[in-house]
Amino acid sequence: MLLPWRKALPLYVMIAIGCHAIYWKIIQAQRQRPVIGRRAMIGDRAVVVSVKGNEAEVEYQCETWRAVSPKTLNPGQQVVIEGVDGLTLRVALLEGSAGG
């Protein structure tokens, strides 16, 4: 059953527009930043709660995490999460962060 082209063309155009809209939404969803998991944590901020030697404890989204940093940290400072190794965060001091 083939439709005459005068009836089929508008139908094909509507289907093509619909497919294009769905494809566009899929591409937008793939470009969004992750919202869960390790990759979502990278680049977020945390606050130093306590320091014990070379390790610190930071609070990230109401959870306490063990953290390591190449620089000395002080309680109250804000840090940026650079990576996640198991249950330990690799952090860097946020520029201009004053701690107490």
N, C-alpha and C positions, 0 to 999 in steps of 0.2 A: 504494500500500500504506500504509494508515493503521493505526496501532496503536490499540487501545482506550486511553482516557485513563488507566485504572488502570496500564497498563504504560508509557505514554508519559510521564506526569508525572514519575516518578522519573528517567527518562532525561534529560528536559529540565532538571530541577533539577541533575543532575550536570554536564551540559554548561554550564549557566549558572555554576555554581561554578568549573568549570575555566577558563572564559573570564574570569571576574572575577579569578582568581588570576594568570593571564597578564597581564591589563591592569595589575594592581597591581605586578607585577615590572617592567613597561615604565615605569611612572610613577616608580618608585624609581630605575631606571637613568638616567632623564633628569634627575633632581634631584641626582645625584652631581657632585662637583667634577671638572673635567677633569683627566686624568692626563698628557697629553702636549700639546705645542704652547705657543704664546705665552700663552694664557689660563691654563694650568696654572702658569706661572712667577709670575704676579702674586700678591703676598702672601707668597711664599716668602722665605727669608733667604739672604744671601750674605755672604762675608767679603772685606773689602778686602785685596788683595795688595800693590798699589803705587799710588802717586799721581804723576801727571805733569801739572802745571799744573791745569787745570780738569777734566781727565779722570782716571779711576782705572781700575784693573783689579781685578775682583772674581772670586772663585772661587765658582761655583755648580754643585753636583753634579759635582765633579771636573773642571770645564771653566773656562777663564779667559775672561771676557767684558769688553768695554769698557763703562764705566759713566759716567754723568754725574749730578751731584747739585747742588742749589742751595746746599748747605752744604759746607764744607771737610771732606774725609775724611782719615783717617789709616790707615796699614796696621794690620791687626788688628781694626778695628772691624767690627761686624756691621751690615748694612744690609737694608732691606726693598725688594723689587723692586716698583715702582709701575707700570711699563710697559715695553714693548719697542718700540724704533724700529729696525727692520732688525736689525743685529747689535750694537746699543747698548742697554744697559739703563738705564732711568731709575730711580734708587734714592733712598731717603731713609734718613737715619741712624736706627737702631733706638734708641729711648729707653733710656738707661742703659748703652749700649754703650761700654765703655772700650777704647781702642786704644793701641798702643804705638808 
